[in-house]
Amino acid sequence: MPPRPSLQSLLLMAASTSAGAGGSGPLLAARRRFPAAFAAAGGHRVRLLQSFPSRTRLPRRAELACCFGTAPAEAVPAAAPRARNVSSTEERRAREERLGKVVEKMKKEGIDMTQWRLGIFQRTICPQCEGGSTEERSLSVFIREDGTHGNWTCFRANCGWKGYTQPDGVSKAYKAKDSGNENESDQEVKANQPVKIIRKLCEEDLRLEPLCDELVTYFSERMISAKTLRRNNVSQRKRNNKIVIAFTYRRDKVLVGCKYREVSKKFSQEANTEKILYGLDDIKQARDIIIVEGEIDKLSMEEAGYRNCVSVPDGAPAKVSNKLPDKDHDKKYSYLWNCKEYLDPASRIILATDADPPGQALAEELARRLGKERCWRVKWPKKNETEFCKDANEVLMFLGPQALKEVIEGIHGDELGIPTGWTCMDALYKVVPGELTIVTGVPNSGKSEWIDALLCNINNKCGWKFVLCSMENKVRDHARKLLEKHIKKPFFDARYGGSVERMSQDEFEEGKEWLNESFHLIRCEDDCLPSIDWVLNLAKAAVLRHGVRGLVIDPYNELDHQRPPNQTETEYVSQILTKIKRFAQHHSCHVWFVAHPRQLHNWNGAPPNMYDISGSAHFINKCDNGIVIHRNRDPDAGPVDVVQVCMKKVRNKVIGQIGDAFLTYDRVTGEYKEADKEIVAKVVKQQQVLQKSTSYKR
């Protein structure tokens, strides 16, 4: 019996006979499966690319690489379909036509490959960022074998370009609809896809060496000592004819992964290793944990005296993702799940990521997974008069280890509250994430105006973002009011603006960008009233998508209040307040809820009480903070622009107390400023007279 030819021999035979009619072997199989694509190639070959795994005699599967030509050519007669292939010739031709359209659309986007491989992810240079200074092949391209769609993603943090395309006339539901018509060869390929196996590294195989003098000098220029390098097992290795820095990833001192860095800041990693945090052993049983964005930042924290620090292994995303995947599909952040037993005991996690947008996006993604209630963010100091430090290593290099230590020691989080922007108010009330504040007051007292001014102050101080469900304000009018408070100039030069200079066109354009970045609107444009569940669902999406920290619902009586016949209004109010409080606590988001008082009989002009709110006493019983906004309407009692902010309830004694603060309202710009002591004394005296008059009548 003649010896069986090897697969390599078959491939060589197929290549040598490719010019002949019909072809043979694997080439014939390719022609059978993609006859139209082969014919359209105008003489280009359709090849089977075979990889030979180590320690195996036969390959597990072949990858099909197709070259689509544009020049017309005579069709090559296709061989008769195999009996086990249940799909028709027309379906195969339709699939090949779809593949051609997908490739053509990708080329229009600037994506061009030497070979278009189907059903696998390919890497090439991104046409948007061109791979950065290192020309990294960061664009991942994928085309389905059935040609129903293709997609691409650039994994460079500063780019993040992604897209999706499909042939005209093919719906996104095609895959589900056509799943019952897959042929056997497609099913075989899917069944035989290799399963990713986690490698166990051996230090001897990596051939790591101690750092040479040049690399030690490189680190010393970045203020990293040789002692810190030795403790963290920072090594070097010859890789691709270059000496690279090797950061070893260990769990319980056992090598799990290794990441390489060139001096030119080009990174690579050992493939198919378990993703864990760098420096994992340093946070075992730690109550406070610091998470940074790079290995050198972790070493920098150690130079400042903080060993309880770890670094993420894969850098930062371009932006915050739209939704939070479950554990099994959270591949990009699998290192958090792999290190869960180390992270769970921590009561405080300091997110010291980079100051650029990707770094802030990473901090948001980490906080969403670790729990915002135990996460604190670092605010990096200035390194000169105009620039801020980008990360921990820049603080160490420009300002020294003591400055880096002060950055970490200065973090207190939000448990002590966010200042309101008015000194007289800060002694009574501060904003704490996860709390509910009820705001009330008689009509035309300025409740909405005061809340808008408060939001502008918090945004200016802390950069918070907000979602607004304000049904009483038109969108344009509300935007104008917010712009005036931010720019401190009137929008119009007539009527209320008087002779004050109005905002310029450049200020207006800057203000629009600020509005888009800082505020997100919830609007119900049809005739239906929004329900509280509808509002909270949209607010949840804004929190997860945009990192919103505050929600305003204004007012209560504009919501849809359909309740069961057997439920009282008191029970209903208790139920919706419970929902709002759970939302606030779960998403670490402060909620301001505006509720009008009921009709006041024989009102003498004094501020109403929280128990005067229409509906239920639960408004004051269930809220964390209760505020009454009251405006002076009596010219004899003082200026009518004086606004009294009455703190009627403060549950958390750490952040405030019951009392009154007085502000003046600038009608031109919408700003609130602290009132003079003389004005405050006059208003207080007038209120005392009103109270005595009321008592006498009783």
VOKOLSE-469820 format. One line per 8 residues: number of its first residue (from 1); their letters; for each residue x, y, z of C-alpha. Coordinates in steps of 0.25 Angstrom, whole numbers. Layout:
// residues N
NUM) a) X,Y,Z | ...
This chain:
// residues 698
1) mpprpslq) 0,0,0 | 6,13,-4 | 9,23,7 | -1,33,11 | 3,47,6 | 5,58,17 | -5,70,17 | 7,79,13
9) slllmaas) 9,71,1 | -6,72,-3 | -5,87,-1 | 7,88,-10 | 0,79,-20 | -12,88,-20 | -4,101,-22 | 4,95,-34
17) tsagaggs) -9,91,-41 | -17,103,-38 | -15,108,-53 | -21,95,-58 | -36,93,-60 | -44,89,-49 | -33,88,-38 | -31,77,-28
25) gpllaarr) -31,74,-13 | -33,86,-3 | -33,96,-15 | -45,89,-21 | -52,89,-7 | -50,104,-7 | -55,105,-21 | -67,97,-18
33) rfpaafaa) -71,106,-6 | -68,119,-12 | -69,117,-27 | -74,131,-30 | -64,138,-22 | -53,130,-29 | -58,134,-42 | -59,148,-38
41) agghrvrl) -45,149,-34 | -40,149,-48 | -29,139,-46 | -26,142,-32 | -24,129,-24 | -33,125,-13 | -24,118,-3 | -25,109,9
49) lqsfpsrt) -16,115,20 | -12,104,30 | -5,106,43 | 2,95,50 | 1,95,65 | 13,90,73 | 13,75,77 | 2,71,68
57) rlprrael) 2,63,55 | -10,68,48 | -16,82,49 | -30,84,56 | -36,93,45 | -33,101,33 | -35,116,32 | -41,121,18
65) accfgtap) -35,133,12 | -42,140,0 | -36,150,-9 | -48,158,-16 | -44,164,-30 | -51,175,-37 | -47,172,-51 | -58,163,-59
73) aeavpaaa) -54,149,-62 | -61,137,-68 | -67,129,-58 | -60,116,-54 | -70,104,-55 | -73,100,-41 | -73,86,-37 | -85,79,-33
81) prarnvss) -89,81,-18 | -87,70,-9 | -99,62,-4 | -97,66,10 | -97,81,7 | -112,84,8 | -111,99,4 | -114,102,-11
89) teerrare) -105,107,-21 | -113,120,-22 | -112,122,-7 | -97,120,-8 | -96,131,-19 | -104,140,-11 | -95,138,1 | -83,141,-8
97) erlgkvve) -90,154,-13 | -92,158,1 | -78,156,4 | -73,165,-7 | -83,176,-3 | -78,176,11 | -63,176,7 | -66,188,-3
105) kmkkegid) -73,196,8 | -61,193,18 | -52,198,7 | -60,211,6 | -57,213,21 | -42,212,18 | -41,198,23 | -32,190,13
113) mtqwrlgi) -26,176,15 | -17,168,7 | -25,156,10 | -40,156,15 | -41,145,24 | -55,140,28 | -60,136,42 | -48,141,49
121) fqrticpq) -43,154,55 | -31,161,47 | -22,172,51 | -18,184,43 | -14,198,44 | -26,207,47 | -29,218,36 | -34,228,47
129) ceggstee) -22,228,57 | -12,221,47 | -7,213,59 | -1,225,67 | 13,228,67 | 17,213,68 | 8,210,56 | 1,199,64
137) rslsvfir) -8,189,57 | -19,192,66 | -31,191,57 | -39,178,59 | -47,174,47 | -57,163,46 | -66,158,35 | -76,147,36
145) edgthgnw) -75,135,27 | -89,136,22 | -87,151,18 | -98,156,27 | -89,167,33 | -75,172,37 | -71,180,48 | -58,187,53
153) tcfrancg) -52,193,66 | -39,200,69 | -34,197,82 | -25,209,84 | -30,216,96 | -28,230,89 | -36,225,77 | -47,215,80
161) wkgytqpd) -53,216,65 | -63,205,63 | -73,202,52 | -83,192,46 | -87,189,32 | -96,180,25 | -101,178,10 | -113,186,6
169) gvskayka) -126,178,8 | -120,169,19 | -127,172,33 | -119,170,46 | -129,159,49 | -124,151,37 | -115,142,46 | -126,138,55
177) kdsgnene) -135,136,44 | -125,128,36 | -120,120,47 | -128,108,43 | -122,107,29 | -108,106,32 | -101,96,24 | -93,84,30
185) sdqevkan) -79,90,27 | -83,103,34 | -87,95,46 | -74,87,46 | -66,99,46 | -73,105,58 | -73,92,65 | -57,91,63
193) qpvkiirk) -54,105,67 | -42,104,77 | -45,106,92 | -36,116,98 | -27,109,108 | -21,118,119 | -5,116,119 | 3,113,131
201) lceedlrl) 16,121,130 | 29,116,134 | 40,126,138 | 51,118,131 | 43,118,118 | 42,133,118 | 57,135,120 | 56,147,128
209) eplcdelv) 68,155,132 | 71,166,143 | 70,180,138 | 82,185,131 | 89,199,135 | 82,206,124 | 68,202,128 | 71,204,143
217) tyfsermi) 75,219,139 | 62,220,131 | 54,217,143 | 63,226,152 | 59,237,142 | 45,234,146 | 48,234,161 | 47,219,162
225) saktlrrn) 58,213,171 | 65,200,168 | 60,195,182 | 45,197,177 | 49,190,164 | 55,178,171 | 43,176,180 | 33,176,169
233) nvsqrkrn) 42,167,160 | 43,176,149 | 52,169,139 | 56,170,124 | 56,161,112 | 61,160,98 | 48,160,89 | 47,162,74
241) nkiviaft) 62,166,74 | 60,177,85 | 62,178,100 | 49,181,106 | 44,183,120 | 37,171,126 | 26,173,137 | 22,160,144
249) yrrdkvlv) 8,158,148 | 8,148,160 | -3,142,170 | 3,137,183 | 17,139,177 | 14,129,165 | 16,135,151 | 2,137,144
257) gckyrevs) 5,146,133 | 16,156,127 | 14,169,120 | 26,175,112 | 28,190,110 | 38,196,100 | 45,209,104 | 37,215,92
265) kkfsqean) 24,212,100 | 20,200,91 | 13,189,99 | 11,174,97 | 7,162,106 | 9,147,107 | -3,141,100 | -14,133,106
273) tekilygl) -11,136,120 | -20,139,132 | -24,154,133 | -21,159,147 | -17,172,154 | -2,176,154 | 3,175,168 | -8,166,173
281) ddikqard) -1,161,185 | 1,175,191 | -14,176,193 | -17,163,200 | -27,166,212 | -25,181,210 | -36,190,215 | -32,202,206
289) iiivegei) -28,199,191 | -22,208,181 | -24,205,166 | -16,212,155 | -15,211,140 | -1,206,138 | 10,198,144 | 20,210,146
297) dklsmeea) 9,217,153 | 8,206,163 | 23,207,165 | 21,222,167 | 11,220,178 | 21,210,185 | 31,222,185 | 21,230,192
305) gyrncvsv) 19,219,203 | 7,212,197 | 9,198,194 | -6,195,195 | -7,198,180 | -10,190,167 | -10,194,153 | -20,189,142
313) pdgapakv) -14,181,131 | -20,186,119 | -21,201,119 | -33,210,118 | -45,210,108 | -48,221,99 | -61,224,106 | -71,218,116
321) snklpdkd) -79,207,110 | -94,208,108 | -98,196,117 | -92,187,127 | -90,173,123 | -92,161,132 | -80,154,138 | -79,143,127
329) hdkkysyl) -78,154,116 | -70,164,123 | -57,160,115 | -50,174,116 | -51,174,131 | -49,160,134 | -37,163,143 | -47,169,153
337) wnckeyld) -55,156,153 | -42,148,154 | -37,156,166 | -51,157,173 | -46,151,186 | -35,161,187 | -45,173,184 | -57,169,192
345) pasriila) -51,171,206 | -47,186,203 | -56,197,209 | -50,208,201 | -44,207,187 | -37,220,182 | -37,221,166 | -25,228,162
353) tdadppgq) -26,226,147 | -21,236,137 | -27,250,136 | -30,249,121 | -43,245,116 | -40,230,114 | -35,230,129 | -47,236,134
361) alaeelar) -55,226,126 | -47,215,132 | -50,220,146 | -65,220,143 | -65,206,138 | -57,201,150 | -67,209,159 | -79,202,153
369) rlgkercw) -73,188,155 | -67,190,169 | -78,199,175 | -79,214,174 | -82,214,189 | -67,210,193 | -60,217,181 | -53,230,182
377) rvkwpkkn) -46,238,171 | -33,245,171 | -32,259,166 | -17,261,161 | -11,275,164 | -4,285,155 | 10,282,150 | 11,297,146
385) etefckda) 3,309,144 | -5,304,133 | -4,289,132 | -9,278,142 | -2,265,145 | -7,253,136 | -4,242,146 | 3,237,158
393) nevlmflg) 17,237,151 | 16,251,147 | 13,256,161 | 25,248,166 | 34,253,155 | 30,268,155 | 25,270,170 | 32,259,178
401) pqalkevi) 27,247,186 | 22,256,198 | 12,263,188 | 7,249,183 | 5,245,197 | -3,258,200 | -12,255,188 | -16,241,194
409) egihgdel) -17,246,208 | -26,258,203 | -37,249,198 | -49,248,207 | -59,245,197 | -73,250,197 | -78,245,211 | -76,259,217
417) giptgwtc) -84,265,206 | -82,274,194 | -82,289,197 | -94,297,191 | -85,309,187 | -91,318,197 | -84,319,211 | -97,322,218
425) mdalykvv) -103,309,212 | -91,300,215 | -93,300,230 | -108,295,228 | -107,286,216 | -98,279,207 | -101,269,196 | -98,255,198
433) pgeltivt) -99,244,187 | -110,234,190 | -119,244,197 | -133,249,194 | -136,264,196 | -150,269,196 | -152,284,191 | -165,291,193
441) gvpnsgks) -170,306,194 | -182,314,190 | -183,316,175 | -174,327,169 | -164,325,180 | -152,321,171 | -151,306,174 | -147,302,160
449) ewidallc) -137,314,159 | -131,311,172 | -128,297,169 | -122,301,155 | -113,310,162 | -109,299,172 | -106,290,160 | -97,300,153
457) ninnkcgw) -89,302,166 | -87,287,168 | -83,285,154 | -73,297,154 | -67,292,168 | -67,276,165 | -71,274,151 | -84,266,154
465) kfvlcsme) -93,263,142 | -108,263,144 | -121,258,138 | -133,267,138 | -147,263,137 | -154,277,138 | -167,277,132 | -171,291,135
473) nkvrdhar) -159,297,127 | -159,298,112 | -146,293,107 | -141,306,101 | -144,314,113 | -138,304,122 | -125,304,114 | -125,319,114
481) kllekhik) -126,320,129 | -115,310,131 | -106,318,121 | -108,331,128 | -104,325,142 | -92,319,136 | -87,330,127 | -92,341,137
489) kpffdary) -98,349,126 | -112,351,120 | -116,344,108 | -124,356,103 | -121,370,103 | -135,375,104 | -146,375,116 | -139,368,128
497) ggsverms) -125,370,122 | -125,385,123 | -112,391,120 | -104,379,124 | -95,373,113 | -101,361,107 | -93,348,105 | -85,348,92
505) qdefeegk) -86,338,81 | -73,331,86 | -78,330,100 | -91,324,95 | -84,313,87 | -75,310,99 | -88,310,107 | -95,300,98
513) ewlnesfh) -83,290,99 | -84,292,114 | -99,289,114 | -97,276,105 | -86,271,114 | -93,274,128 | -108,272,126 | -117,262,120
521) lirceddc) -132,264,119 | -143,254,121 | -155,259,113 | -169,253,110 | -172,259,96 | -186,252,94 | -199,255,102 | -196,244,112
529) lpsidwvl) -191,248,126 | -178,241,130 | -179,231,141 | -168,230,152 | -164,216,147 | -161,222,133 | -153,234,139 | -145,225,147
537) nlakaavl) -142,215,136 | -137,227,127 | -129,233,139 | -122,219,141 | -118,219,126 | -112,233,128 | -105,229,141 | -98,217,134
545) rhgvrglv) -96,223,120 | -92,237,124 | -87,236,139 | -99,245,144 | -98,248,159 | -111,256,161 | -126,255,157 | -136,266,157
553) idpyneld) -151,262,157 | -159,275,156 | -170,275,160 | -178,263,166 | -192,267,161 | -187,266,146 | -185,251,148 | -195,241,144
561) hqrppnqt) -201,236,157 | -210,224,153 | -211,216,166 | -220,204,169 | -234,206,174 | -230,200,187 | -218,208,190 | -219,221,197
569) eteyvsqi) -211,234,193 | -202,233,205 | -199,218,202 | -196,222,188 | -187,234,192 | -179,225,201 | -177,215,190 | -172,224,180
577) ltkikrfa) -162,231,190 | -157,217,193 | -154,215,179 | -147,228,178 | -139,226,190 | -135,212,185 | -130,218,172 | -122,228,179
585) qhhschvw) -115,218,188 | -113,208,178 | -107,217,167 | -100,227,177 | -108,238,171 | -114,250,179 | -129,253,175 | -136,266,177
593) fvahprql) -151,264,176 | -160,277,176 | -174,276,182 | -184,288,183 | -191,291,196 | -206,289,196 | -215,301,195 | -212,310,207
601) hnwngapp) -224,317,214 | -222,330,221 | -208,331,217 | -200,342,223 | -188,342,215 | -179,333,224 | -171,321,219 | -180,308,218
609) nmydisgs) -177,296,225 | -172,282,220 | -185,276,225 | -193,286,216 | -188,278,204 | -200,273,196 | -202,258,197 | -196,252,209
617) ahfinkcd) -187,254,221 | -178,244,216 | -171,255,208 | -164,259,220 | -164,246,227 | -157,238,216 | -147,249,211 | -133,251,216
625) ngivihrn) -134,266,214 | -145,275,214 | -144,290,208 | -154,301,207 | -151,312,197 | -158,325,201 | -157,339,194 | -160,352,201
633) rdpdagpv) -172,359,194 | -174,371,204 | -166,383,199 | -167,388,214 | -160,376,219 | -148,378,210 | -144,376,196 | -153,366,188
641) dvvqvcmk) -141,359,182 | -137,353,196 | -139,338,196 | -140,330,209 | -135,315,209 | -141,308,220 | -135,295,225 | -147,288,231
649) kvrnkvig) -140,274,232 | -126,268,232 | -125,253,234 | -110,253,234 | -104,262,245 | -90,261,239 | -94,269,227 | -104,280,232
657) qigdaflt) -114,284,242 | -128,291,243 | -128,306,240 | -129,318,230 | -120,324,220 | -123,336,212 | -119,339,198 | -121,350,188
665) ydrvtgey) -126,347,174 | -120,354,162 | -132,355,152 | -122,359,140 | -113,346,141 | -121,337,150 | -110,336,160 | -112,335,175
673) keadkeiv) -102,342,184 | -101,343,199 | -110,354,205 | -104,365,214 | -106,364,229 | -114,377,230 | -124,371,219 | -125,358,227
681) akvvkqqq) -127,365,240 | -139,373,234 | -145,361,228 | -144,353,241 | -151,364,248 | -162,365,239 | -165,350,240 | -165,351,255
689) vlqkstsy) -176,362,254 | -184,352,244 | -183,341,254 | -188,350,266 | -199,354,257 | -203,340,254 | -203,336,268 | -211,348,272
697) kr) -222,344,262 | -223,330,267
